Amino acid sequence: MSSGPQRVRVVEVVRETVDAHSLVLEPEDPQPFESYRPGQFLTVRIPSERAGGAARCYSLSSSPHCQERLKVTVKRTVGGYGSNWLCDNVAEGMTLEVLRPSGMFTPKSLDDDVLLLAGGSGITPVMSILKSVLGAGAGAVTLVYANRDEQSVIFRDELVTLAKEHPDRLVVLHWLESLQGIPTAAGLRALTGPYTGRQVYICGPGPFMDLAQATLAAAGVPDSRLHIERFTSLTNDPFADVDVVELDVEDDDVGPPAEVEVQLDGEVTTVAWPRRTKLLDALRNAGLDAPFSCREGNCSACACVVLEGEAAMERNEVLDAHDLEDGLLLACQAFPISERFRITYEA
């Protein structure tokens, strides 16, 4: 399965609100998208003459369990180059380039009861999780959704329909600034209090996520049950060709290379991992189609699971303490410490 650019055709543009559009997509090659998980995102190439190109990550609001076409939802941001270009220019019939679905903001079980907190366009991956739990799992779902006013509620009608279809499993609680003011710790504590024993998923503007995380942590929710999706703007072009350079596997200053056994796309391969080389570069230099997107430690597209061995990451903006305990590693930022490794992309 290729981790390179994939072409998708826009088959429908849905105007969710005045400043949010959903793009319904049909891939030319369905295979890279068949195993995507609820809560993941696509990296989209934005046509640009800027040096280094332009790419942005947008969450999938569709569910892989509900017989839906792929759908990303984009909300305009002030000064946002990517969001404004997509909302102003994309029309039915256009073709876009994307990277295959990525991201760790996904439930391990659709049978768990979940508490979802979303602010504004943060509803996008949360909606994918919500529909997946209701459609393919047995869990109960409570959604706390904050917006400026009623007109800015993305998926408003769909949420009403889902609540009617699942009255015993879905509770939707709205927070509207026009009526209740800016969200407060006391207000969120009152809304979430009955549901703090659940797995919690949070996405939205930074201040909203910080408030929600602090409120729930103060209520005793452990870090292992708090899952937060944070996006940062990409500063390089993940669609650009990546040069594969000849690696010096004999480096007496730091010792011989480590050996890494890799489970990827159903095959097991062993490659040399030079001490001063990042894992992703070593894998791709060996001809393996290891996944990646930002190459900056910001998106988790390159994440693998360490089965054996120890490594150090130069940068990590997305994996939390619980992820690290589970053995997750950002291949684009990892250098070897141990002499032998086993990693998998199959988990």
Legacy VTK file of the C-alpha trace (Angstrom):
# vtk DataFile Version 3.0
C-alpha trace
ASCII
DATASET POLYDATA
POINTS 347 float
0.000 0.000 0.000
1.535 3.309 -1.071
2.002 6.107 1.467
2.417 8.579 -1.369
-0.189 11.018 -2.733
-3.619 9.643 -3.592
-6.091 11.262 -5.975
-9.678 11.771 -4.823
-12.583 13.254 -6.763
-14.977 15.657 -5.058
-18.443 14.215 -5.680
-20.357 16.667 -3.492
-19.811 19.909 -1.586
-22.114 20.283 1.425
-22.543 23.724 2.980
-22.820 22.853 6.668
-22.859 26.453 7.932
-21.969 29.854 6.494
-18.256 29.200 7.057
-17.971 25.390 7.034
-18.078 23.054 4.034
-17.939 19.272 3.842
-16.195 17.698 0.851
-17.491 14.240 -0.075
-14.681 12.317 -1.765
-14.344 9.323 -4.057
-10.789 7.921 -4.274
-9.389 6.696 -7.586
-7.842 3.791 -5.667
-10.047 2.771 -2.711
-7.475 0.443 -1.109
-5.475 3.039 0.912
-8.716 4.215 2.515
-10.422 0.907 3.270
-8.967 0.476 6.741
-9.207 4.036 8.066
-10.335 4.451 11.654
-12.884 6.845 13.168
-11.238 10.098 14.250
-8.421 10.046 11.672
-7.513 12.844 9.249
-6.394 13.401 5.658
-3.477 15.605 4.659
-4.654 17.661 1.665
-2.442 19.354 -0.911
-3.473 23.004 -1.329
-2.616 24.463 -4.765
-0.031 27.121 -4.075
2.894 28.976 -5.580
4.410 29.379 -2.134
7.935 28.119 -1.629
7.664 24.679 -0.080
4.079 24.249 -1.248
1.096 24.115 1.065
-0.632 21.219 2.830
-3.162 21.053 5.632
-4.629 18.288 7.780
-8.429 17.957 7.911
-10.294 15.374 9.955
-12.655 12.886 8.392
-16.217 13.456 9.586
-17.419 10.287 7.879
-17.530 6.927 9.641
-15.833 3.832 8.204
-18.603 1.749 9.807
-21.690 3.455 8.349
-21.392 2.785 4.606
-20.517 6.435 3.964
-18.243 7.944 1.380
-15.126 9.674 2.642
-15.901 13.168 3.894
-13.731 15.924 5.342
-15.203 19.070 6.849
-13.382 22.386 6.525
-14.174 25.552 8.470
-12.774 28.923 7.469
-10.250 30.453 9.823
-9.217 34.090 9.827
-6.166 34.336 7.585
-6.255 30.590 6.983
-4.744 29.967 3.554
-5.820 26.340 3.235
-9.334 26.564 4.672
-10.213 29.664 2.666
-8.861 28.216 -0.581
-10.857 25.020 -0.156
-14.080 26.807 0.797
-13.756 29.321 -2.066
-12.539 27.089 -4.885
-13.452 23.426 -4.478
-16.452 22.335 -6.513
-18.056 19.049 -7.486
-15.949 17.212 -10.049
-12.594 18.592 -8.967
-9.718 16.263 -8.099
-7.566 16.740 -5.013
-4.388 15.075 -3.829
-4.333 13.663 -0.299
-2.200 11.355 1.817
-3.795 8.222 3.196
-5.686 8.511 6.527
-3.558 9.010 9.641
-3.902 9.901 13.290
-4.094 8.403 16.775
-7.320 10.124 17.919
-9.270 6.896 17.602
-11.183 4.722 20.098
-9.704 1.329 20.895
-13.187 -0.139 21.338
-16.529 0.971 19.946
-18.215 -0.814 22.846
-16.888 1.626 25.460
-19.132 4.393 26.768
-17.653 7.712 25.615
-17.810 11.376 26.564
-17.094 13.655 23.602
-16.273 17.357 23.941
-16.070 19.494 20.817
-15.689 23.179 20.128
-16.524 24.605 16.685
-14.932 22.593 13.880
-13.507 20.226 16.499
-16.760 18.343 15.971
-15.301 16.833 12.774
-13.299 13.853 14.155
-15.680 13.644 17.106
-18.588 13.138 14.697
-16.764 10.235 13.077
-16.277 8.608 16.497
-19.888 9.304 17.524
-21.381 7.700 14.414
-19.009 4.740 14.604
-19.890 3.918 18.221
-23.617 4.200 17.486
-23.423 2.320 14.192
-21.004 -0.483 14.961
-20.562 -0.590 18.749
-22.574 -0.958 21.917
-21.338 2.092 23.813
-23.358 5.046 25.055
-22.358 8.496 23.787
-22.624 11.918 25.386
-21.573 14.925 23.301
-20.885 18.367 24.779
-20.664 20.766 21.832
-19.687 24.447 22.171
-20.353 27.086 19.495
-20.880 30.823 19.115
-24.587 30.530 18.341
-27.166 28.171 16.885
-26.295 29.108 13.296
-22.673 27.987 13.749
-23.523 24.440 14.876
-21.978 22.128 12.281
-23.996 18.932 11.612
-26.952 20.398 13.536
-29.652 18.505 11.627
-27.650 15.266 11.552
-27.191 15.396 15.325
-30.932 15.896 15.812
-31.650 12.885 13.605
-29.111 10.674 15.388
-30.503 11.640 18.807
-33.986 10.603 17.651
-32.682 7.310 16.231
-30.707 6.466 19.390
-32.649 8.004 22.295
-31.259 5.515 24.819
-27.607 5.796 23.742
-26.973 9.379 22.596
-27.175 12.579 24.639
-26.277 15.885 22.937
-25.616 18.903 25.173
-25.055 22.246 23.453
-23.152 25.235 24.863
-23.910 28.451 22.958
-21.866 31.558 23.721
-24.759 33.721 22.569
-26.812 32.354 25.479
-24.347 31.054 28.067
-21.215 33.077 27.446
-17.732 31.617 27.000
-17.417 28.069 28.425
-16.320 27.936 32.060
-14.882 25.235 34.271
-17.986 25.298 36.472
-20.259 24.979 33.460
-18.331 22.096 31.914
-18.109 20.378 35.290
-21.898 20.496 35.618
-22.448 19.081 32.117
-19.811 16.365 32.256
-20.169 15.326 35.903
-22.405 12.274 35.305
-20.103 10.948 32.567
-16.563 11.218 33.946
-16.175 7.458 34.267
-16.018 7.125 30.481
-13.341 7.339 27.822
-13.080 11.050 26.918
-12.275 12.574 23.516
-11.652 16.332 23.168
-11.157 18.451 20.040
-11.587 22.159 19.354
-9.796 25.496 19.731
-6.774 25.440 22.023
-8.347 27.351 24.938
-11.416 25.112 24.860
-9.327 21.933 24.910
-7.136 23.250 27.719
-10.218 24.135 29.773
-11.881 20.783 29.122
-8.733 18.832 29.938
-8.110 20.746 33.175
-11.755 20.447 34.248
-11.889 16.707 33.716
-8.478 16.100 35.274
-9.636 18.026 38.357
-12.707 15.772 38.421
-10.436 12.754 38.697
-10.367 11.527 35.099
-6.947 9.853 34.634
-4.702 10.748 31.721
-5.181 7.250 30.320
-8.847 8.087 29.595
-8.259 11.608 28.236
-7.694 11.709 24.468
-7.000 15.086 22.852
-6.596 15.991 19.166
-4.291 18.934 18.478
-3.319 20.163 15.023
-0.456 22.489 14.135
0.185 24.064 10.730
2.663 22.179 8.569
5.768 24.162 7.701
7.072 21.847 4.986
5.499 20.100 2.007
4.714 16.434 2.764
3.865 15.923 -0.925
7.345 16.858 -2.116
9.680 14.102 -3.241
11.923 12.994 -0.412
15.519 12.431 -1.418
16.854 9.045 -0.450
20.511 9.458 0.410
23.212 6.856 0.823
23.563 6.264 4.552
26.901 5.688 6.221
26.160 2.575 8.255
29.689 2.447 9.653
30.161 5.321 12.061
32.882 4.647 14.631
32.091 7.839 16.574
28.725 6.549 17.752
28.993 2.840 17.178
27.602 0.418 14.633
24.023 0.766 13.416
21.140 -0.774 15.254
19.139 -3.560 13.655
15.381 -3.078 13.303
12.820 -5.713 12.361
9.767 -4.083 10.776
6.241 -5.418 10.335
4.666 -3.376 7.532
1.893 -4.182 5.051
1.884 -7.842 6.046
5.619 -8.387 5.590
8.567 -8.568 7.988
11.855 -6.933 6.968
15.116 -6.334 8.823
17.140 -3.200 8.055
20.140 -1.340 9.460
19.395 1.801 11.475
22.432 4.128 11.683
22.755 5.928 15.002
22.540 9.433 13.542
19.658 8.655 11.206
15.984 9.023 11.986
14.015 5.803 11.800
11.733 6.972 8.976
14.744 7.855 6.804
16.378 4.485 7.497
13.202 2.614 6.555
12.568 4.544 3.368
16.243 4.321 2.427
15.834 0.544 2.638
12.942 0.714 0.168
10.107 0.337 2.682
6.969 2.396 2.090
6.716 3.571 5.705
3.874 6.098 6.198
4.514 9.749 6.998
3.054 13.192 6.524
4.538 16.224 8.281
8.006 14.816 9.178
7.967 17.353 12.035
6.586 15.331 14.964
3.246 17.124 14.746
0.761 14.725 13.178
1.405 11.065 14.205
1.053 9.790 10.613
4.415 8.030 10.981
3.643 6.421 14.356
4.630 2.803 14.880
4.603 0.507 17.927
7.864 -0.615 19.530
7.736 -4.314 20.403
11.354 -4.520 21.496
14.108 -1.952 22.062
14.493 1.659 23.169
14.659 4.880 21.154
14.731 8.626 21.756
12.599 11.193 19.948
14.007 14.551 18.940
10.544 16.120 18.999
7.057 15.001 20.015
3.991 17.246 19.858
1.269 14.599 19.635
1.967 11.482 21.708
0.955 11.738 25.353
2.244 9.749 28.323
-0.355 7.022 27.779
0.656 6.666 24.109
4.302 6.341 25.132
3.422 3.682 27.709
1.694 1.770 24.913
4.958 1.791 22.950
4.045 4.339 20.300
6.954 6.031 18.557
7.173 8.783 15.920
9.426 7.290 13.260
10.196 10.708 11.768
11.773 11.834 15.064
13.332 8.642 16.453
16.999 7.746 16.967
18.150 4.346 18.277
19.402 3.680 21.775
19.213 -0.113 21.841
21.158 -2.339 19.478
18.133 -4.331 18.328
14.537 -3.286 17.669
11.256 -4.777 16.618
8.510 -2.413 15.467
5.126 -2.843 13.846
2.773 -0.719 11.801
0.112 -3.425 12.009
-1.204 -2.656 15.510
LINES 1 348
347 0 1 2 3 4 5 6 7 8 9 10 11 12 13 14 15 16 17 18 19 20 21 22 23 24 25 26 27 28 29 30 31 32 33 34 35 36 37 38 39 40 41 42 43 44 45 46 47 48 49 50 51 52 53 54 55 56 57 58 59 60 61 62 63 64 65 66 67 68 69 70 71 72 73 74 75 76 77 78 79 80 81 82 83 84 85 86 87 88 89 90 91 92 93 94 95 96 97 98 99 100 101 102 103 104 105 106 107 108 109 110 111 112 113 114 115 116 117 118 119 120 121 122 123 124 125 126 127 128 129 130 131 132 133 134 135 136 137 138 139 140 141 142 143 144 145 146 147 148 149 150 151 152 153 154 155 156 157 158 159 160 161 162 163 164 165 166 167 168 169 170 171 172 173 174 175 176 177 178 179 180 181 182 183 184 185 186 187 188 189 190 191 192 193 194 195 196 197 198 199 200 201 202 203 204 205 206 207 208 209 210 211 212 213 214 215 216 217 218 219 220 221 222 223 224 225 226 227 228 229 230 231 232 233 234 235 236 237 238 239 240 241 242 243 244 245 246 247 248 249 250 251 252 253 254 255 256 257 258 259 260 261 262 263 264 265 266 267 268 269 270 271 272 273 274 275 276 277 278 279 280 281 282 283 284 285 286 287 288 289 290 291 292 293 294 295 296 297 298 299 300 301 302 303 304 305 306 307 308 309 310 311 312 313 314 315 316 317 318 319 320 321 322 323 324 325 326 327 328 329 330 331 332 333 334 335 336 337 338 339 340 341 342 343 344 345 346
